[in-house]
Structures are given as structure tokens and as C-alpha cells.
Amino acid sequence: MLDLPRAQSGRVRMREIELLVETYLAAECELVAAVDAAGGTVPLPDGRAVSVGRAEFDTLLGGRRKRAWVTIRKNVPMPPRR
């Protein structure tokens, strides 16, 4: 038995997720470029810092791909070692 409203609802949610992913990837790409242009690490007023990470990897269907991403870290003191 096929529940049509549920199936249609699932398609709508998948489309919404797809749009969110595309928006996120575009924003991440712009953020990577902005952090790079600012010198690589950007301190934020609330104590966090934004930096860029990079990697190169092999894909199953093609050659090597490059990927860049941002990392946002809270600058907190490290606990003492025991």
C-alpha cells in the first residue's frame, strides 16, 4: 500500500534538504575565500577563531579532488595534563 501524501511529503523534504545543502556549500565557499583573503585565521569578537582546512583525495569515478572547509573554534585554555 502506497501512502501518497507521505511519499509526496518525503520528496518535498528531500528537495528542501537539497536546496539547503546547495546554499550551505555556496556559503562555505564564500567563507573559505574570505578567510583566505584575510590571511588564513580570523578572530571573532566572541573569542572564537575561523580557519581554513584543505585536503586532496582520490575519488572513485575520477582523478584527484581538492576540498577546502572552515573550522570555527572557541579559544579556551587547555586543561592541565595529569
Backbone as ProteinMPNN parsed JSONL, in Angstrom:
{"seq_chain_A": "MLDLPRAQSGRVRMREIELLVETYLAAECELVAAVDAAGGTVPLPDGRAVSVGRAEFDTLLGGRRKRAWVTIRKNVPMPPRR", "coords_chain_A": {"N_chain_A": [[0.835, -1.172, 0.0], [0.625, 2.158, -0.876], [1.333, 5.22, 0.506], [0.386, 8.102, -0.545], [0.311, 10.959, 0.245], [2.348, 10.907, 2.142], [4.563, 10.01, 0.627], [4.802, 12.107, -1.214], [5.307, 14.148, 0.575], [7.777, 13.305, 1.549], [9.356, 13.648, -0.756], [9.22, 16.412, -1.006], [10.537, 17.198, 1.343], [13.087, 16.124, 0.789], [13.825, 17.694, -1.391], [13.901, 20.196, -0.147], [16.031, 19.736, 1.602], [18.048, 19.295, -0.262], [18.217, 21.863, -1.41], [19.022, 23.328, 0.844], [21.546, 22.177, 1.277], [22.911, 22.978, -1.061], [22.854, 25.758, -0.686], [24.342, 25.937, 1.679], [26.861, 24.911, 0.824], [27.595, 26.849, -1.066], [27.765, 29.122, 0.585], [29.798, 28.265, 2.298], [31.939, 28.114, 0.519], [32.263, 30.834, -0.133], [32.936, 31.767, 2.407], [35.359, 30.426, 2.893], [36.941, 31.666, 0.923], [36.875, 34.311, 1.891], [38.14, 34.06, 4.404], [40.648, 33.155, 3.6], [41.456, 35.44, 2.154], [41.725, 37.19, 4.238], [43.984, 36.359, 5.489], [44.142, 33.789, 6.553], [43.522, 32.935, 9.251], [40.912, 34.045, 11.248], [40.064, 36.031, 13.916], [37.159, 36.128, 15.933], [34.83, 38.435, 17.468], [33.67, 37.26, 19.753], [35.516, 35.548, 20.839], [35.932, 33.237, 19.425], [37.658, 31.571, 16.696], [38.134, 31.534, 13.199], [39.256, 29.305, 10.814], [40.871, 27.826, 7.924], [40.76, 24.634, 6.437], [42.332, 22.175, 4.385], [42.303, 19.567, 1.921], [43.365, 16.923, -0.226], [42.098, 14.395, -2.244], [41.459, 11.076, -3.543], [38.956, 10.203, -5.883], [36.265, 7.917, -6.512], [35.263, 7.803, -9.137], [36.842, 9.415, -10.689], [39.714, 11.528, -11.117], [41.981, 13.125, -8.879], [40.652, 15.149, -6.257], [40.227, 18.38, -4.825], [39.529, 19.826, -1.673], [38.179, 22.282, 0.431], [37.494, 23.644, 3.637], [35.867, 25.284, 6.398], [36.774, 25.871, 9.794], [35.49, 26.496, 12.931], [36.491, 27.545, 15.981], [36.336, 27.639, 19.497], [38.268, 29.608, 21.512], [39.643, 28.345, 24.119], [41.249, 27.761, 27.256], [43.532, 25.062, 27.524], [43.01, 22.09, 29.414], [44.927, 21.204, 32.354], [47.606, 18.822, 32.068], [47.545, 15.49, 33.27]], "CA_chain_A": [[0.0, 0.0, 0.0], [1.407, 3.382, -1.017], [0.768, 6.392, 1.167], [0.78, 9.196, -1.43], [0.721, 12.198, 0.915], [3.644, 10.693, 2.785], [5.585, 9.943, -0.418], [4.983, 13.467, -1.718], [5.924, 14.887, 1.662], [9.18, 12.903, 1.554], [10.011, 14.304, -1.889], [9.338, 17.831, -0.673], [11.62, 17.323, 2.328], [14.367, 15.87, 0.127], [14.123, 18.887, -2.198], [14.304, 21.236, 0.8], [17.378, 19.383, 2.063], [18.956, 19.541, -1.388], [18.401, 23.312, -1.512], [19.829, 23.741, 1.994], [22.928, 21.736, 1.041], [23.484, 23.86, -2.077], [23.055, 27.053, -0.046], [25.446, 25.768, 2.621], [28.123, 24.772, 0.095], [27.914, 28.152, -1.651], [28.201, 29.994, 1.687], [31.09, 27.771, 2.77], [32.927, 28.506, -0.486], [32.496, 32.263, 0.072], [33.614, 31.927, 3.69], [36.746, 29.989, 2.681], [37.614, 32.732, 0.174], [37.018, 35.478, 2.759], [39.156, 33.76, 5.42], [41.926, 33.165, 2.878], [41.795, 36.828, 1.837], [42.076, 37.863, 5.499], [45.268, 35.866, 5.974], [44.138, 32.394, 6.967], [42.794, 32.738, 10.508], [40.206, 35.274, 11.588], [39.477, 36.011, 15.26], [35.826, 36.717, 16.041], [34.7, 39.22, 18.708], [33.242, 36.461, 20.906], [36.589, 34.667, 21.278], [36.139, 32.116, 18.504], [38.532, 31.837, 15.56], [37.763, 30.819, 11.981], [40.415, 28.952, 10.0], [40.566, 27.023, 6.74], [41.449, 23.361, 6.277], [42.351, 21.709, 2.995], [42.728, 18.187, 1.689], [43.261, 16.412, -1.593], [41.756, 12.986, -2.11], [41.077, 10.359, -4.76], [37.537, 9.872, -5.987], [36.045, 6.619, -7.154], [34.95, 7.912, -10.563], [37.7, 10.344, -11.406], [41.039, 11.787, -10.568], [42.082, 13.696, -7.532], [39.812, 16.315, -5.983], [40.645, 19.207, -3.703], [38.4, 20.262, -0.842], [38.51, 23.238, 1.488], [36.389, 23.83, 4.566], [36.182, 26.187, 7.506], [36.647, 25.359, 11.147], [35.27, 27.562, 13.905], [36.879, 27.009, 17.291], [36.302, 28.507, 20.672], [39.596, 29.678, 22.126], [39.547, 28.088, 25.554], [42.507, 27.204, 27.762], [43.624, 23.607, 27.601], [43.098, 21.616, 30.797], [46.284, 20.735, 32.701], [47.858, 17.381, 31.86], [47.668, 14.725, 34.515]], "C_chain_A": [[0.887, 1.244, 0.0], [0.673, 4.543, -0.372], [1.225, 7.626, 0.384], [1.126, 10.491, -0.712], [2.086, 12.075, 1.581], [4.776, 10.667, 1.768], [5.859, 11.334, -0.97], [5.68, 14.324, -0.673], [7.423, 14.577, 1.735], [9.955, 13.558, 0.433], [10.217, 15.79, -1.612], [10.474, 18.039, 0.315], [12.977, 17.097, 1.689], [14.762, 17.076, -0.719], [14.571, 20.035, -1.295], [15.721, 20.989, 1.307], [18.394, 19.662, 0.962], [19.237, 21.037, -1.531], [19.246, 23.844, -0.355], [21.293, 23.364, 1.809], [23.604, 22.652, 0.025], [23.768, 25.242, -1.502], [24.244, 27.012, 0.898], [26.792, 25.712, 1.894], [28.549, 26.087, -0.543], [28.434, 29.105, -0.568], [29.572, 29.569, 2.198], [32.202, 28.189, 1.808], [33.274, 29.992, -0.337], [33.257, 32.514, 1.37], [35.081, 31.514, 3.593], [37.523, 31.087, 1.972], [37.851, 33.959, 1.058], [38.098, 35.257, 3.812], [40.536, 33.739, 4.78], [42.381, 34.596, 2.606], [42.232, 37.6, 3.084], [43.362, 37.323, 6.109], [45.255, 34.479, 6.568], [43.437, 32.077, 8.265], [42.185, 34.066, 10.909], [39.64, 35.146, 13.003], [38.109, 36.694, 15.243], [35.708, 37.448, 17.38], [34.33, 38.392, 19.94], [34.292, 35.456, 21.376], [36.807, 33.45, 20.391], [37.094, 32.544, 17.392], [38.1, 30.963, 14.392], [39.036, 30.56, 11.192], [39.965, 28.045, 8.869], [41.386, 25.745, 6.768], [41.372, 22.936, 4.823], [42.807, 20.259, 2.933], [42.591, 17.872, 0.208], [43.026, 14.918, -1.466], [41.402, 12.396, -3.467], [39.589, 10.079, -4.728], [37.389, 8.543, -6.705], [35.903, 6.741, -8.67], [35.877, 8.824, -11.336], [39.033, 10.482, -10.727], [40.987, 12.334, -9.166], [41.207, 14.936, -7.428], [40.402, 17.076, -4.807], [39.406, 19.68, -2.969], [38.92, 21.227, 0.196], [37.277, 23.395, 2.363], [36.828, 24.806, 5.646], [35.989, 25.468, 8.824], [36.481, 26.563, 12.065], [35.524, 26.966, 15.282], [36.743, 28.071, 18.357], [37.683, 28.466, 21.294], [39.439, 29.544, 23.634], [40.876, 27.507, 26.021], [42.433, 25.686, 27.817], [43.683, 23.193, 29.072], [44.516, 21.119, 31.104], [46.405, 19.238, 32.473], [48.011, 16.711, 33.201], [48.898, 13.889, 34.534]], "O_chain_A": [[1.807, 1.348, 0.811], [-0.488, 4.805, -0.686], [2.319, 8.139, 0.616], [2.155, 11.088, -1.025], [2.877, 13.018, 1.584], [5.838, 11.239, 2.013], [7.015, 11.704, -1.175], [6.546, 15.134, -1.005], [8.238, 15.473, 1.955], [11.092, 13.984, 0.634], [11.26, 16.354, -1.943], [11.284, 18.951, 0.149], [13.931, 17.805, 2.01], [15.938, 17.438, -0.752], [15.505, 20.764, -1.63], [16.515, 21.922, 1.426], [19.471, 20.199, 1.222], [20.383, 21.431, -1.751], [20.093, 24.715, -0.555], [22.183, 24.145, 2.145], [24.748, 23.061, 0.227], [24.806, 25.834, -1.795], [25.059, 27.934, 0.921], [27.746, 26.38, 2.292], [29.737, 26.408, -0.561], [29.422, 29.809, -0.777], [30.413, 30.416, 2.499], [33.288, 28.574, 2.244], [34.445, 30.366, -0.408], [34.129, 33.382, 1.42], [35.951, 32.182, 4.152], [38.642, 31.41, 2.371], [38.912, 34.579, 0.983], [38.887, 36.16, 4.089], [41.494, 34.252, 5.359], [43.549, 34.928, 2.804], [43.013, 38.547, 2.994], [43.784, 37.801, 7.163], [46.291, 34.025, 7.055], [42.804, 31.026, 8.37], [42.863, 35.094, 10.909], [38.83, 34.258, 13.267], [37.937, 37.729, 14.6], [36.417, 37.112, 18.328], [34.647, 38.79, 21.062], [34.0, 34.604, 22.217], [37.769, 32.707, 20.587], [37.312, 33.736, 17.174], [37.746, 29.798, 14.571], [39.808, 31.482, 10.928], [38.834, 27.558, 8.852], [42.574, 25.772, 7.088], [40.437, 23.306, 4.113], [43.581, 19.79, 3.767], [41.799, 18.486, -0.507], [43.683, 14.249, -0.669], [41.086, 13.117, -4.413], [39.027, 9.756, -3.681], [38.291, 8.106, -7.419], [36.373, 5.875, -9.407], [35.703, 8.988, -12.544], [39.426, 9.673, -9.886], [40.081, 12.046, -8.384], [41.045, 15.678, -8.396], [41.002, 16.486, -3.908], [38.36, 19.906, -3.577], [39.985, 21.013, 0.775], [36.149, 23.289, 1.883], [38.013, 25.11, 5.785], [35.151, 24.576, 8.95], [37.241, 27.528, 11.984], [34.864, 26.013, 15.696], [37.006, 29.252, 18.127], [38.208, 27.387, 21.57], [39.14, 30.513, 24.331], [41.556, 26.829, 25.252], [41.388, 25.111, 28.122], [44.326, 23.86, 29.882], [45.221, 20.665, 30.203], [45.45, 18.484, 32.656], [48.54, 17.292, 34.148], [49.15, 13.184, 35.512]]}, "name": "protein", "num_of_chains": 1, "seq": "MLDLPRAQSGRVRMREIELLVETYLAAECELVAAVDAAGGTVPLPDGRAVSVGRAEFDTLLGGRRKRAWVTIRKNVPMPPRR"}
